[in-house]
Amino acid sequence: MMQSKRGKTFKVMKVIATLILNAAYCSGTQDDILSCDASSIEPCPWEHQICNVTSHLCNCISGYVMVDKRCEEPGHDYSAHHNATAAVVTIFTLALVICGLVLVIRKYNLIEYLQQKINLKRNGDVMYEDVMIGQDDPPLTP
């Protein structure tokens, strides 16, 4: 049977997507297994790690624990970096929102508009657009 051009294109796209996903999966899992060569000058990528000759895996030296694939001191505050990042992102987001509000308020003169509306309500003036002309009124003549 002859396949349509659309069917062939779909199969090619499916193969390409599968290859991309497999490559992404393999590149992500290689960091989880820290294999090492004990004969090289720097067998492990991070500080405070030592290469285990029998298993060929990087382990932390004594007095350190594994945190996010790195070896850290046990008393080290691990959340300090994440808290600082969250604070910076929050401050940056608030600054963007405030700047956006200021720009919109200035562009549309919202402060003057609100002041005019408040003054009209205080004085009791009736604006023309607030007056409704009914059906029973005579026509306006000049």
N, C-alpha and C positions, 0 to 999 in steps of 0.2 A: 504494500500500500504506500501511497505517496503522502508524506506529511505536508501540512501547509507551512507557509513561511512563518506564520505567527506561532505555530507549535514549535518549530525549530528555535526561534528566537527565545521563546519561553524556556526551553530546555537549556539553552546556552546561558541565559540569565540565572537559572537555577543552579547550574554547575558553578558559575562565577561566585554566586552568593555563598554556596557551600564552601568553596575554597577560601573565601575571605573570612567566614566565620571560623573555620578550622585554624587558619593562621592566627586569628585573634585569640582563640582559645589556647593554642600552643604557646604563643608569646606571653600570655598571662600566667600560664602554669609553670613556665620555666623559672620564674622568680621564687616560687614556693619551694622548689627543690634546689638548695644551694650546694651543688656538687663542687668538689674542689680537687686540685692536684697538689699533693703534699710536696712535690719536688719543685714547684714554681716559686718565684720570689714572693708574690702576694697571692696566696691560694684563695683567700676569702675576700669578698668585695667590701665588707664593712669593717669598722674598727671593733676591737675587743672580741674578735672571733678567731678560732683556731680550727685547723683542718684535722678531722679525725681520720687517721691513716687507714683504719680497717673498713669504715663505712664510706669513706670519701665524701663526707658531708661536713658542712661548716657548723660548728657548735660554739656557744658562748664560753669564754674563759670563766674560771671560777670567780664568783663574786658579782656576776652579771646575769641578767635574765633577758630572754628574747621578747622584744616588743616591736611589732610591725616589721619583722624581718631584720631588725637591728638589735644589737646588744646594748642594754642600758643598765645603770646602777639600780638596785632594788628600791632605794629611797627616792629616786628621781620622780618629780611630778610630771607624769605623762600627759595629763590633760591641760597643762599650761599652754602648750602650743595651740591646741584646738580652741581653748577659751580666747586666746589672743586673736586668732583668725576670726572667730565668730564676732568678737567685738569690733574688729576693723570692718568686716562686711556689714554689720548692723549700722555702724556710723556712716559708712559710705552710702548705704541705701537711704538712710534718713536724710542725708545731705542732698541726694538726688531728688527725693520727693519734695523737700522744702524748696529747692531751686525751681522745680517744675511748677509748684503752686505759685511762687512769686512771679514767674514769667507769665503764667496764665492770668493772674490778677492784674498785672500791669498791662498786658496786651488788651484786655477787654475792659479796662477801667472799672473793675468791679467795686472798688471802694467808693468811688464817686457815685456809681449807680445805687449802691445801698444807702449812701448818705441822702441822696435825692428822695428815695422811696421813704426813708424814715422821716425826713422833713415834711413830705406831703402828708403822711399819716398824722403827724403832730399838728399841723396847721388846719387839717380838716378840708383842705382844698380837694375838689373833685376834678380829676382829669377827664378829658373828653372821652378817652377810651374806656373809662369806667362807667359812662352813662349809656344806658341802653334806650334806644328810641323804639317805641312800640308801634304796633300796626295802626292804632287808633289816632295817632298824631297827624295833624294836617301837613301837607307837603311844605317844605321850606321854600320861601319866595325871597328874592333879593330886594 
